[in-house]
Amino acid sequence: MLFVPFALRGLGGGDVKLVAALGAWLGPANAMWVALYAGVAGFVMALVVAAYFGYLRKAISNVWFLLQHWTVNGVRPVEDISLEGGSGPRLVYALPIFAGLVLAIWLR
């Protein structure tokens, strides 16, 4: 489920492996819920981190640019705003994955 963000260079390989390991532990259906809850938690945490560092306006601009780029050129990585090329603050995605794990186990 996290392969697409990884292929678009928006997520690191370690995060994909972590969710895969959790899927091996919890089962495929629960791994899907972990990934979905982690996505929601990651969105909220990314907004908080971007606002804290004064990067929120630029982050929204980058998302708009990304959507326009995908509309015109098709869905492919954009080097300027990828993990390697971006200049914004970083969010350790293990935190949203942990939040997704806690929610998936709690709501199970």
C-alpha positions in Angstrom: 0.0 0.0 0.0 2.9 2.4 0.6 4.7 1.4 -2.6 3.2 4.2 -4.6 4.4 7.0 -2.3 7.8 5.3 -2.1 8.0 5.0 -5.9 7.1 8.7 -6.2 10.0 9.5 -3.8 7.7 10.9 -1.0 8.4 8.1 1.5 11.6 6.2 2.5 12.2 2.5 2.0 12.5 2.0 5.8 9.0 3.2 6.3 7.7 0.7 3.7 9.6 -2.1 5.4 8.3 -1.1 8.8 4.7 -1.4 7.6 5.5 -4.6 5.8 6.8 -6.1 9.1 3.7 -4.9 10.9 1.7 -6.5 8.2 3.5 -9.8 8.7 2.8 -9.5 12.5 -0.9 -8.3 12.3 -2.0 -9.8 9.0 -2.7 -8.1 5.6 -6.1 -6.6 6.5 -4.8 -5.0 9.6 -1.7 -3.7 7.8 -4.1 -1.9 5.5 -5.7 -0.2 8.4 -2.3 0.7 9.9 -1.3 2.3 6.6 -4.6 4.2 6.3 -4.5 5.5 9.9 -0.8 6.3 9.5 -1.7 8.4 6.4 -4.2 10.4 8.4 -1.8 10.8 11.4 1.0 11.7 9.0 -1.2 14.4 7.4 -2.0 16.0 10.7 1.6 15.7 12.0 2.9 17.2 8.7 0.6 20.2 9.0 1.7 20.7 12.6 5.4 20.4 11.7 5.0 22.7 8.7 3.2 25.3 10.7 5.7 25.2 13.5 8.6 25.8 11.1 6.8 28.5 9.2 6.7 26.3 6.1 2.9 25.7 5.8 2.3 28.2 2.9 5.2 26.7 0.9 4.0 23.1 1.7 0.5 24.0 0.3 2.1 25.6 -2.7 4.2 22.5 -3.3 1.2 20.2 -3.1 -0.6 22.5 -5.6 2.4 22.4 -7.9 2.6 18.6 -7.6 -1.0 18.1 -8.6 -0.6 20.5 -11.5 2.5 18.6 -12.6 0.8 15.3 -12.4 -2.2 16.6 -14.4 0.1 17.8 -17.3 2.9 15.3 -17.2 1.4 12.2 -15.7 2.1 10.8 -12.3 5.9 10.6 -11.8 8.4 11.9 -9.2 9.2 15.6 -9.1 12.9 16.0 -8.0 12.5 19.6 -6.6 10.0 18.5 -3.9 11.0 14.9 -3.4 12.7 13.6 -0.2 16.1 14.0 -1.7 15.6 17.4 -3.4 13.2 19.1 -1.0 14.3 21.8 1.4 11.4 21.7 3.9 11.3 20.3 7.4 11.4 16.5 7.8 8.9 14.4 9.6 10.1 11.0 10.9 7.3 8.9 9.5 7.8 6.2 12.1 5.7 8.4 14.4 2.6 8.4 12.2 3.1 4.7 11.6 3.2 4.1 15.4 0.0 6.2 15.8 -1.6 4.1 13.0 -0.5 0.9 14.8 -2.0 2.0 18.1 -5.3 3.0 16.4 -5.5 -0.2 14.4 -4.9 -2.3 17.5 -7.2 -0.2 19.7 -10.1 -0.2 17.2 -9.6 -3.9 16.4 
